[in-house]
Amino acid sequence: MRMQAEKGFTAHFVSHSGKTHRRFEIRGWKLHAVRALLALLVLLVSAAVAVTALGLLQSGELERLRTENAALEDSLSERGRIEARLSGIELDLQRMREDREIIENMAGAISPVGESVSAGNE
């Protein structure tokens, strides 16, 4: 019978001087753990790339929203100016009404011109 070799990896580390030699064998459950960690690493890197790509794609949307926000802020300040002008016009109109009322009261206190002329002709 032939023996089937167990799958795995062997790493040899030798120092520059050649005096120290280390050997690591990765077989069995260690090999499965390394494969699982590598798969997890690939998933994490793929997720990071996907998030970065989506962020870059949405940067144009962000610029559009910034432009729209600036336009809305401008229209809001314009509305504030219009409301201030409208308040001023309303105050002027109220003063005119009060002045008209005063003039009408003064005119009612003085006898009308038509009455005095017609009384003198009789």
C-alpha contacts under 8 A as a table, 3 or more apart, distances in Angstrom:
res1	aa1	res2	aa2	distance
6	E	27	R	7.39
7	K	27	R	6.45
7	K	28	G	7.69
8	G	25	E	7.26
8	G	26	I	5.46
8	G	27	R	4.42
8	G	28	G	7.20
8	G	31	L	6.40
9	F	25	E	5.76
9	F	26	I	5.03
9	F	27	R	6.53
9	F	31	L	7.90
10	T	23	R	6.91
10	T	24	F	5.57
10	T	25	E	4.32
10	T	26	I	6.11
11	A	23	R	5.62
11	A	24	F	5.02
11	A	25	E	6.33
12	H	21	H	7.18
12	H	22	R	5.73
12	H	23	R	4.51
12	H	24	F	6.46
13	F	21	H	5.74
13	F	22	R	4.98
13	F	23	R	6.24
14	V	18	G	5.84
14	V	19	K	7.58
14	V	20	T	5.73
14	V	21	H	4.56
14	V	22	R	6.39
15	S	18	G	5.08
15	S	19	K	6.55
15	S	20	T	5.37
15	S	21	H	6.66
16	H	19	K	7.96
17	S	20	T	7.49
18	G	21	H	7.03
26	I	30	K	5.68
26	I	31	L	5.42
27	R	30	K	5.61
27	R	31	L	4.90
28	G	31	L	5.36
28	G	32	H	6.66
29	W	32	H	5.04
29	W	33	A	6.15
30	K	33	A	4.99
30	K	34	V	6.16
31	L	34	V	5.13
31	L	35	R	6.20
32	H	35	R	5.07
32	H	36	A	6.15
33	A	36	A	5.07
33	A	37	L	6.17
34	V	37	L	5.08
34	V	38	L	6.11
35	R	38	L	5.09
35	R	39	A	6.14
36	A	39	A	5.06
36	A	40	L	6.15
37	L	40	L	5.01
37	L	41	L	6.08
38	L	41	L	4.94
38	L	42	V	6.16
39	A	42	V	5.07
39	A	43	L	6.24
40	L	43	L	5.04
40	L	44	L	6.19
41	L	44	L	5.10
41	L	45	V	6.15
42	V	45	V	5.20
42	V	46	S	6.04
43	L	46	S	5.06
43	L	47	A	6.09
44	L	47	A	5.10
44	L	48	A	6.15
45	V	48	A	5.04
45	V	49	V	6.18
46	S	49	V	5.10
46	S	50	A	6.15
47	A	50	A	5.02
47	A	51	V	6.12
48	A	51	V	5.19
48	A	52	T	6.11
49	V	52	T	5.12
49	V	53	A	6.04
50	A	53	A	5.08
50	A	54	L	6.13
51	V	54	L	5.17
51	V	55	G	6.11
52	T	55	G	5.03
52	T	56	L	6.23
53	A	56	L	5.13
53	A	57	L	6.17
54	L	57	L	5.00
54	L	58	Q	6.11
55	G	58	Q	5.15
55	G	59	S	6.22
56	L	59	S	5.20
56	L	60	G	7.83
57	L	60	G	6.58
57	L	61	E	7.87
58	Q	61	E	5.01
58	Q	62	L	6.26
59	S	62	L	4.91
59	S	63	E	6.32
60	G	63	E	5.14
60	G	64	R	6.31
61	E	64	R	5.05
61	E	65	L	6.19
62	L	65	L	5.08
62	L	66	R	6.19
63	E	66	R	5.04
63	E	67	T	6.26
64	R	67	T	5.15
64	R	68	E	6.20
65	L	68	E	5.00
65	L	69	N	5.97
66	R	69	N	5.00
66	R	70	A	6.21
67	T	70	A	5.16
67	T	71	A	6.31
68	E	71	A	5.06
68	E	72	L	6.19
69	N	72	L	5.08
69	N	73	E	6.18
70	A	73	E	5.09
70	A	74	D	6.25
71	A	74	D	5.09
71	A	75	S	6.24
72	L	75	S	5.05
72	L	76	L	6.05
73	E	76	L	5.00
73	E	77	S	6.26
74	D	77	S	5.22
74	D	78	E	6.19
75	S	78	E	4.92
75	S	79	R	6.08
76	L	79	R	5.02
76	L	80	G	6.31
77	S	80	G	4.99
77	S	81	R	6.38
78	E	81	R	5.09
78	E	82	I	6.23
79	R	82	I	5.01
79	R	83	E	6.08
80	G	83	E	5.12
80	G	84	A	6.19
81	R	84	A	5.11
81	R	85	R	6.28
82	I	85	R	5.09
82	I	86	L	6.08
83	E	86	L	4.94
83	E	87	S	6.12
84	A	87	S	5.13
84	A	88	G	6.34
85	R	88	G	5.04
85	R	89	I	6.23
86	L	89	I	5.00
86	L	90	E	6.12
87	S	90	E	5.03
87	S	91	L	6.24
88	G	91	L	5.12
88	G	92	D	6.25
89	I	92	D	5.02
89	I	93	L	6.09
90	E	93	L	5.02
90	E	94	Q	6.15
91	L	94	Q	5.09
91	L	95	R	6.25
92	D	95	R	5.11
92	D	96	M	6.21
93	L	96	M	5.01
93	L	97	R	6.25
94	Q	97	R	5.08
94	Q	98	E	6.27
95	R	98	E	5.04
95	R	99	D	6.09
96	M	99	D	4.97
96	M	100	R	6.00
97	R	100	R	5.04
97	R	101	E	6.15
98	E	101	E	5.09
98	E	102	I	6.26
99	D	102	I	5.06
99	D	103	I	6.15
100	R	103	I	5.03
100	R	104	E	6.02
101	E	104	E	5.05
101	E	105	N	6.11
102	I	105	N	5.09
102	I	106	M	6.17
103	I	106	M	5.02
103	I	107	A	5.99
104	E	107	A	4.97
104	E	108	G	6.07
105	N	108	G	5.10
105	N	109	A	6.31
106	M	109	A	5.15
106	M	110	I	6.51
107	A	110	I	5.35
107	A	111	S	7.58
107	A	112	P	7.57
108	G	111	S	6.88
108	G	112	P	7.67
111	S	115	E	7.05
111	S	116	S	7.31
112	P	115	E	5.57
112	P	116	S	6.87
113	V	116	S	5.49
113	V	117	V	6.41
114	G	117	V	5.33
114	G	118	S	6.15
115	E	118	S	5.22
115	E	119	A	6.04
116	S	119	A	5.14
116	S	120	G	6.33
117	V	120	G	5.29
117	V	121	N	6.56
118	S	121	N	5.27
118	S	122	E	6.70
119	A	122	E	5.62
